[in-house]
Each structure stands twice: as C-alpha cells, then as structure tokens.
Amino acid sequence: MSAANGADAARRRSRRGRGKGASQASAKTAKDFWGSADKLPAVEDVTVTTDASAVVRSLGRPPFPGHEAVSEYYLRAVYDNTAKLAEVLATAGDLLEGSTETE
C-alpha cells in the first residue's frame, strides 16, 4: 500500500461518523436515553459478603482432574475480586449498607 492510498483510507474512515444518524444521536438528551428516574424501582442497600466463594464451594471440588487445588485457588481469587469490585461500585453509587452518606 502506498502512502497516498493510506491517506485516502484514513480520510474515508474519518468521514464515516458524519452522516445524518450521527447528528440525530447527539441531539438526544440523557433523559430520552435512560428514561424517567421516577419510574425506577426502589433500590435496596448492598451488603458486602465475607466469603464470596461459599456457594460455589458448596457444589464440590472443580472437575479438573489433577488440578483441583490450583483451580480452586484461581476460582476463589476470581470470586473475591468480583466481590471487591461489586463493593467498590456499590460505594460509588452510595448503595452500601451502613454508609454514613445515606443515613
């Protein structure tokens, strides 16, 4: 590909978002997209778990012959990190049970 062909391709790509649809999409307001806040259901506070992998562990050892201990370790790490992320998101959304900001 020559430099001229590459420049032409870059110009074509930069023009793609300029059509009629792009201007109409930017004209919508956030309320039009998300809807009315008064129609949303009541939100309950989020409680942080102390053992994120309890339910999965209750199913038994992972079915990876010869690798049960290692797979349990990595699966538990995934569950714990997911629970931490959920806690951070709940804190950011002021949904954490016992938060001083909601009281």
C-alpha positions as CSV (number, residue, x, y, z in Angstrom):
1,M,0.0,0.0,0.0
2,S,1.4,3.4,-0.9
3,A,1.4,6.4,1.3
4,A,-1.3,8.1,-0.9
5,N,-3.6,5.1,-0.6
6,G,-3.1,5.0,3.2
7,A,-4.0,8.7,3.5
8,D,-7.1,8.2,1.3
9,A,-8.2,5.3,3.5
10,A,-7.8,7.5,6.7
11,R,-9.9,10.3,5.2
12,R,-12.7,7.8,4.3
13,R,-12.6,6.4,7.9
14,S,-12.8,9.9,9.4
15,R,-15.9,10.8,7.4
16,R,-17.9,7.7,8.4
17,G,-19.4,9.2,11.5
18,R,-20.6,12.4,10.0
19,G,-23.8,11.2,8.4
20,K,-27.4,12.1,9.3
21,G,-27.6,9.4,12.0
22,A,-24.6,10.7,14.0
23,S,-26.2,14.2,14.3
24,Q,-29.5,12.8,15.4
25,A,-27.9,10.6,18.0
26,S,-26.1,13.5,19.6
27,A,-29.3,15.6,19.7
28,K,-31.0,13.2,22.1
29,T,-30.8,14.1,25.8
30,A,-29.7,11.8,28.6
31,K,-33.3,11.6,29.9
32,D,-34.5,10.4,26.5
33,F,-32.0,7.6,26.6
34,W,-32.3,6.5,30.2
35,G,-35.9,7.3,30.8
36,S,-37.6,9.0,33.7
37,A,-36.0,8.4,37.2
38,D,-39.4,8.4,38.9
39,K,-40.3,5.1,37.1
40,L,-37.3,3.2,38.5
41,P,-37.9,0.7,41.3
42,A,-36.7,1.4,44.9
43,V,-33.1,0.4,45.4
44,E,-32.0,-1.7,48.4
45,D,-28.7,-1.3,50.1
46,V,-25.9,-3.7,49.2
47,T,-24.4,-5.9,51.9
48,V,-20.8,-7.0,51.5
49,T,-20.1,-10.7,51.8
50,T,-17.3,-12.1,53.9
51,D,-17.0,-15.3,51.8
52,A,-17.6,-14.7,48.1
53,S,-16.9,-18.3,47.1
54,A,-19.1,-20.1,49.6
55,V,-21.9,-21.1,47.3
56,V,-19.6,-22.3,44.6
57,R,-17.5,-24.3,47.1
58,S,-20.7,-26.0,48.3
59,L,-21.0,-27.6,44.9
60,G,-17.8,-29.6,45.5
61,R,-14.3,-29.6,44.0
62,P,-13.9,-28.3,40.4
63,P,-13.9,-31.1,37.8
64,F,-10.3,-30.6,36.7
65,P,-8.6,-34.0,37.5
66,G,-5.1,-33.4,38.9
67,H,-5.7,-29.7,39.1
68,E,-8.4,-29.3,41.7
69,A,-6.3,-27.4,44.3
70,V,-4.9,-24.9,41.7
71,S,-8.3,-24.4,40.0
72,E,-9.9,-23.8,43.4
73,Y,-7.3,-21.2,44.2
74,Y,-7.8,-19.3,41.0
75,L,-11.6,-19.6,41.1
76,R,-11.6,-18.2,44.6
77,A,-9.4,-15.3,43.5
78,V,-11.9,-14.5,40.8
79,Y,-14.9,-14.6,43.2
80,D,-13.0,-12.5,45.7
81,N,-12.0,-9.9,43.1
82,T,-15.6,-9.8,41.8
83,A,-17.0,-9.2,45.3
84,K,-14.4,-6.4,45.8
85,L,-15.4,-4.8,42.5
86,A,-19.1,-5.0,43.5
87,E,-18.3,-3.3,46.8
88,V,-16.5,-0.5,45.1
89,L,-19.4,0.0,42.7
90,A,-21.9,0.0,45.5
91,T,-19.8,2.5,47.4
92,A,-19.5,4.7,44.3
93,G,-23.3,4.6,43.9
94,D,-23.9,5.2,47.6
95,L,-25.7,1.9,47.9
96,L,-23.5,0.3,50.5
97,E,-25.4,-0.8,53.7
98,G,-24.4,1.2,56.7
99,S,-22.9,4.1,54.6
100,T,-22.8,7.3,56.5
101,E,-23.9,9.3,53.4
102,T,-27.2,7.5,53.1
103,E,-28.2,7.9,56.8
